[in-house]
């Protein structure tokens, strides 16, 4: 029930949004206004959050005399990072002090393995370091 539509121009994006509204209306649905927007992806632009990832148009650093390359990078969104910190805090909370350390460590490791497996795709290394 989530979608991102990529278009070459604003006009194409507006036409695609209108077609999407018509298609959804035929199904008795409508896009959620708070989450539906047109974003211009450009180097240094705001980017967008989608399915826990932050997507942003960036330029690579030039290396060995090569020209920089522009590409769509993605890494865990601020909200996903906050969720991970909150979950680790929850798993290591004082209320769990009477549990064996091994159990707490296993719980934290299980969460982090799953979280990292989901977010490993993209450009997440810097975020993982945090």
Residue, then its C-alpha position, 0 to 999 in steps of 0.5 A: x500500500x506504499x508507492x514512490x513514483x519517479x518522473x523526469x519532470x514536475x508536469x509528469x509527476x503531477x499527471x502521474x499523481x492525478x492518474x493515481x488518484x483516479x485509479x485509487x478512486x475507482x477502488x474506493x480509496x484515496x491517497x493520504x494527503x499528509x503523506x502524498x507530495x511531489x519532491x524534486x530530487x536534486x543534489x543538496x535537496x531534502x530527499x524523502x523518507x520511504x519504508x524506513x529509508x531516507x533517499x537523497x540524490x548525492x554526488x560521489x567524491x571524485x577519485x583518481x581523476x574520475x568525474x563525480x557521479x550523481x546517484x540516489x543514495x539511501x540510508x536509515x531515516x532519522x525515525x528508524x534510527x530513533x526507533x532502534x535506539x529506543x528499542x535497545x533502551x527498552x531491551x536494556x531497561x532497569x526492569x530487566x536487570x533480574x534477567x540473566x545477562x546472556x538473555x538480555x544480550x541475546x535479545x539485543x543481538x537478535x534485534x540488531x541482526x534483524x535491523x541491520x539485515x533490513x537496512x544493510x542495502x544502500x549506503x548505510x555504513x556511516x549510519x551503522x557506525x553511529 
